[in-house]
Amino acid sequence: MEDGKGVQFITVTLENLGNAGAEVRSRYFLRAGEITKRIEVRAKATATTRVELPGTATKIVVNDGSVPESDLTNNVFKISAP
């Protein structure tokens, strides 16, 4: 959702199905660059964070491979322009 001032707020929810907690990096790609944030997800739990971006995101990538996981197919979310 964009607020009219060029700021977009995105809510991201991550689920950890594993037996170990992890701090996962998420990257938000904008037309003018990218922003990186970290979110801690405890074992067998979900974590939600809200990110303020200085523009419209075009893609979100969660976990750059630094945290081992069994399914990498759902780590990229592409955002289409309206």
C-alpha positions as CSV (number, residue, x, y, z in Angstrom):
1,M,0.0,0.0,0.0
2,E,1.4,3.4,-0.9
3,D,0.5,6.5,1.1
4,G,0.6,9.2,-1.6
5,K,4.0,10.5,-0.5
6,G,5.9,7.8,-2.4
7,V,6.2,5.6,0.7
8,Q,5.0,2.0,0.6
9,F,4.4,-0.2,3.6
10,I,4.7,-3.9,3.1
11,T,3.9,-6.6,5.7
12,V,5.9,-9.8,5.5
13,T,5.1,-13.0,7.3
14,L,7.6,-15.8,7.4
15,E,7.1,-19.4,8.6
16,N,9.9,-21.6,10.0
17,L,9.0,-25.3,9.8
18,G,12.4,-26.3,11.0
19,N,13.7,-27.2,14.5
20,A,16.1,-24.3,14.7
21,G,15.5,-20.5,14.8
22,A,17.1,-18.3,12.3
23,E,17.7,-14.6,11.5
24,V,16.7,-14.4,7.8
25,R,17.6,-11.6,5.4
26,S,14.9,-10.1,3.2
27,R,15.7,-7.8,0.2
28,Y,13.2,-5.3,-1.2
29,F,13.9,-4.3,-4.8
30,L,12.8,-0.8,-5.8
31,R,13.1,1.0,-9.1
32,A,15.8,3.1,-7.5
33,G,17.8,0.4,-5.7
34,E,17.2,-2.1,-2.9
35,I,16.8,-2.3,0.9
36,T,17.8,-5.2,3.1
37,K,16.2,-6.1,6.4
38,R,16.5,-9.0,8.8
39,I,13.8,-10.8,10.7
40,E,14.2,-13.4,13.4
41,V,12.0,-16.5,13.0
42,R,12.0,-18.9,15.9
43,A,11.8,-22.7,15.4
44,K,8.3,-24.0,14.4
45,A,6.9,-20.5,14.4
46,T,5.9,-17.5,12.3
47,A,7.2,-14.0,12.4
48,T,5.7,-10.9,10.9
49,T,7.3,-7.5,10.2
50,R,6.2,-4.3,8.6
51,V,8.6,-2.6,6.3
52,E,8.5,1.1,5.1
53,L,9.9,1.6,1.7
54,P,10.7,4.9,0.0
55,G,9.0,3.9,-3.2
56,T,7.2,1.0,-4.9
57,A,8.7,-2.4,-4.5
58,T,9.1,-4.5,-7.7
59,K,10.3,-7.7,-6.0
60,I,10.9,-9.2,-2.6
61,V,13.4,-12.0,-1.9
62,V,13.5,-13.7,1.4
63,N,16.6,-15.7,2.4
64,D,19.5,-15.3,0.1
65,G,20.7,-18.9,0.8
66,S,22.6,-18.0,3.9
67,V,20.1,-19.9,6.0
68,P,19.7,-23.6,5.0
69,E,16.2,-24.6,4.0
70,S,14.6,-27.5,2.2
71,D,12.3,-25.5,-0.2
72,L,13.6,-22.4,-2.0
73,T,10.8,-22.2,-4.5
74,N,8.7,-19.8,-2.5
75,N,11.3,-17.2,-1.6
76,V,10.7,-14.7,-4.4
77,F,7.6,-12.5,-4.8
78,K,7.3,-10.3,-7.9
79,I,5.1,-7.3,-7.7
80,S,3.3,-6.2,-10.9
81,A,2.7,-2.5,-11.5
82,P,-1.0,-1.6,-11.5
